[in-house]
Amino acid sequence: AQRVTQPEKLLSVFKGAPVELKCNYSYSGSPELFWYVQYSRQRLQLLLRHISRESIKGFTADLNKGETSFHLKKPFAQEEDSAMYYCAPSDTGRRALTFGSGTRLQVQP
Amino acid sequence: DTGVSQNPRHKITKRGQNVTFRCDPISEHNRLYWYRQTLGQGPEFLTYFQNEAQLEKSRLLSDRFSAERPKGSFSTLEIQRTEQGDSAMYLCASSSPDRDKTEAFFGQGTRLTVV
């Protein structure tokens, strides 16, 4: 069965501190991996995907197929990064997403 | 077209009543998805359309749930004989047929409360 584990429900850091949001997945085939973010009172939106290998808003995520992990990192957290973050693999066919339970990132001033 | 639109935003209904939600996807998107999200959890996949064809239904979708996308544009999700356990946020998403544009765009959701 497809499964996504985000072990931290809440991650609280101070502004300027490094951040790592963990994601481990169990998924058949070769999924595409995404991070979605939901800021307060806003809709769920894409943050980044593993195939584009981009840095978005200072965030990066490295896919480790051996460890089946896709951790999200940012070297210096900003207050505006406070949000709910979801890791979500997707099969390349129907592209339906399997979401983790999410990690709430709280960046304190 | 400013994105995926869902109506209503909130719905309160009595147990046993039927409810229907609507989703208008981004116009050029041929794929449409419904998800359900309960408190403290990530969204869970319910069903998926490619154009007007419903290609997959999750086991979460009981017989009381039905979804349609009659002309391959907007979609409706109906819940018959609602139960308190149906209380959740119902999310709609759409995505492009382009293989290089695989991201899903989400609506703001319909929050259902069954009393």
Interface residues (C-beta under 8 A of the other chain):
Chain A: V4 K9 E32 F34 R43 L44 Q45 L46 R49 Y86 A88 S90 T92 R94 R95 A96 L97 T98 F99 G100 S101 G102
Chain B: G3 V4 R31 Y33 Y35 G40 Q41 G42 P43 E44 F45 Y48 Q50 L55 E56 L91 A93 S95 T102 E103 A104 F105 F106 G107 Q108 G109
